[in-house]
Amino acid sequence: MDIMAKIDLSRCLRPTKQTKGEGRMYGELFNSFIQRELDRLKEELMQFPDEASLWVKRDGVSNTAGNLALHIAGNLNHFIGAVLGGTGYVRDRELEFSAKDVPRSELIGSIENTKHVVAAALAEITDEDLKSDYPLEKSFGKVSTSYLLIHLITHLNYHLGQINYYRRLGAGGII
């Protein structure tokens, strides 16, 4: 059962002056959360001491910070850009985890591009669209678009936390 389809978000939020049109407040809200977290992702990547440290794989950890950054961009470009925004993006999930030594500037550029894609797609989403079924069924079943967006935000935040932790681990211990 999709609990988000039953929750009236209008009781939780107040309209803002930034609302571009009637019935688009929640798409803007979801966009603002994603934009904020993608900015935090760029900041995290810039705080790594050098590009090589983005690609260090530690014992017991299956992904590098660089691969997680690629995964975040691929995930949002697919589920928001391609599915909701119709961008035509074709995801290569395997490459997100197998690519190595992508320059930091390319990672940042990919995140910037993702920010634009997400903003454009969510600018077209109405509050009614958010209540409807998300066009693709995920492994956890059929859900509303709002549920899927919340899932994507928590997924982004989960990996952002991992990247933060990897950075703080540094080359030999906590920085």
C-alpha positions as CSV (number, residue, x, y, z in Angstrom):
1,M,0.0,0.0,0.0
2,D,1.3,3.4,-0.9
3,I,0.9,5.5,2.2
4,M,2.1,8.7,0.5
5,A,-0.9,8.6,-1.8
6,K,-3.1,8.9,1.3
7,I,-1.2,11.7,3.0
8,D,-2.4,15.3,2.3
9,L,0.9,17.1,2.0
10,S,-1.0,20.5,1.9
11,R,-1.6,20.2,5.6
12,C,2.2,19.9,6.2
13,L,3.4,22.8,4.1
14,R,2.8,26.5,3.5
15,P,2.7,28.0,0.0
16,T,5.8,30.0,-0.8
17,K,6.4,33.1,-3.0
18,Q,8.5,31.0,-5.3
19,T,5.5,29.0,-6.5
20,K,5.5,29.4,-10.3
21,G,2.0,28.3,-10.9
22,E,-1.1,26.9,-9.3
23,G,-0.7,23.3,-8.3
24,R,3.1,23.1,-8.6
25,M,4.2,23.8,-5.0
26,Y,5.2,20.3,-4.1
27,G,7.3,19.7,-7.2
28,E,9.2,22.8,-6.3
29,L,9.6,21.6,-2.8
30,F,11.0,18.2,-4.0
31,N,13.3,20.1,-6.4
32,S,14.6,22.4,-3.6
33,F,15.6,19.4,-1.5
34,I,17.3,17.7,-4.4
35,Q,19.1,20.9,-5.5
36,R,20.4,21.4,-1.9
37,E,21.7,17.9,-1.6
38,L,23.4,18.0,-5.0
39,D,25.1,21.2,-3.9
40,R,26.3,19.4,-0.8
41,L,27.5,16.5,-3.0
42,K,29.6,19.0,-5.0
43,E,31.0,20.5,-1.8
44,E,31.9,17.0,-0.5
45,L,33.8,16.1,-3.7
46,M,35.7,19.4,-3.6
47,Q,36.9,18.7,-0.1
48,F,38.7,15.5,-1.0
49,P,42.4,16.3,-0.8
50,D,43.1,15.2,-4.4
51,E,41.4,13.4,-7.3
52,A,43.0,10.1,-6.6
53,S,41.4,10.0,-3.2
54,L,37.9,10.0,-4.8
55,W,38.7,6.6,-6.3
56,V,40.3,4.8,-3.3
57,K,38.5,1.6,-2.4
58,R,38.8,0.7,1.3
59,D,38.8,-2.8,2.8
60,G,35.2,-3.9,3.4
61,V,33.7,-1.1,1.3
62,S,32.5,-2.0,-2.2
63,N,32.2,1.5,-3.7
64,T,34.4,4.6,-4.0
65,A,33.2,8.2,-3.5
66,G,33.7,8.8,-7.3
67,N,31.5,5.8,-8.2
68,L,28.8,6.9,-5.7
69,A,28.8,10.4,-7.3
70,L,28.3,8.8,-10.7
71,H,25.6,6.5,-9.3
72,I,23.7,9.5,-7.8
73,A,23.8,11.4,-11.1
74,G,22.8,8.3,-13.1
75,N,19.9,7.5,-10.7
76,L,18.4,11.0,-10.8
77,N,18.9,11.4,-14.6
78,H,17.1,8.1,-15.1
79,F,14.2,8.2,-12.6
80,I,13.5,12.0,-12.9
81,G,15.1,13.1,-16.1
82,A,14.2,10.3,-18.5
83,V,11.1,8.9,-16.9
84,L,9.4,12.1,-15.7
85,G,11.1,14.7,-17.9
86,G,11.4,12.6,-21.1
87,T,15.0,13.5,-21.7
88,G,15.9,10.3,-23.5
89,Y,18.7,9.6,-21.0
90,V,19.8,6.0,-21.2
91,R,21.3,4.7,-18.0
92,D,24.4,2.5,-17.7
93,R,24.2,1.5,-14.1
94,E,27.1,-1.0,-14.4
95,L,29.4,1.9,-15.6
96,E,28.4,4.0,-12.6
97,F,30.1,1.4,-10.4
98,S,32.9,0.3,-12.7
99,A,34.3,3.6,-14.1
100,K,37.6,4.7,-12.6
101,D,39.6,7.9,-12.4
102,V,37.0,10.2,-13.9
103,P,38.3,13.7,-13.3
104,R,36.7,15.7,-10.4
105,S,35.8,18.4,-12.9
106,E,33.8,15.9,-14.9
107,L,32.0,14.6,-11.8
108,I,31.1,18.2,-10.8
109,G,29.9,18.9,-14.4
110,S,27.8,15.8,-14.3
111,I,26.2,16.9,-11.0
112,E,25.6,20.4,-12.5
113,N,23.9,18.9,-15.5
114,T,21.8,16.6,-13.2
115,K,20.7,19.7,-11.3
116,H,19.4,21.3,-14.5
117,V,17.7,18.1,-15.6
118,V,16.0,17.7,-12.3
119,A,14.9,21.3,-12.1
120,A,13.4,21.2,-15.7
121,A,11.6,17.9,-15.1
122,L,10.1,18.9,-11.7
123,A,9.1,22.3,-12.9
124,E,6.5,20.5,-15.1
125,I,5.2,18.3,-12.3
126,T,1.8,19.3,-10.9
127,D,0.6,18.4,-7.5
128,E,-1.9,16.1,-9.1
129,D,0.9,14.3,-11.0
130,L,2.6,13.6,-7.6
131,K,-0.5,11.7,-6.5
132,S,-0.6,9.5,-9.6
133,D,1.3,6.3,-10.1
134,Y,5.0,6.6,-11.0
135,P,5.3,5.4,-14.6
136,L,7.8,2.5,-13.7
137,E,7.3,-0.2,-11.2
138,K,10.2,-0.5,-8.8
139,S,11.3,-3.6,-6.9
140,F,9.1,-2.5,-4.0
141,G,6.0,-2.3,-6.2
142,K,3.8,0.3,-7.8
143,V,4.0,3.7,-5.9
144,S,2.9,7.2,-6.4
145,T,5.3,9.7,-8.0
146,S,5.6,11.6,-4.6
147,Y,6.6,8.3,-2.9
148,L,9.2,7.7,-5.5
149,L,10.6,11.2,-5.2
150,I,10.9,10.8,-1.4
151,H,12.7,7.5,-2.0
152,L,15.1,9.2,-4.4
153,I,15.9,12.0,-1.9
154,T,16.6,9.5,0.8
155,H,18.7,7.4,-1.5
156,L,20.7,10.5,-2.5
157,N,21.1,11.4,1.2
158,Y,22.2,7.9,2.1
159,H,25.0,7.9,-0.5
160,L,25.9,11.5,0.3
161,G,26.5,10.4,3.9
162,Q,28.7,7.6,2.7
163,I,30.8,10.0,0.6
164,N,31.2,12.3,3.6
165,Y,32.4,9.4,5.7
166,Y,34.8,8.2,3.1
167,R,36.3,11.7,2.9
168,R,36.7,12.0,6.6
169,L,38.4,8.6,6.7
170,G,41.1,10.0,4.6
171,A,44.2,8.2,3.6
172,G,44.9,6.6,7.0
173,G,42.3,7.6,9.5
174,I,39.6,10.1,10.4
175,I,40.4,13.6,9.2
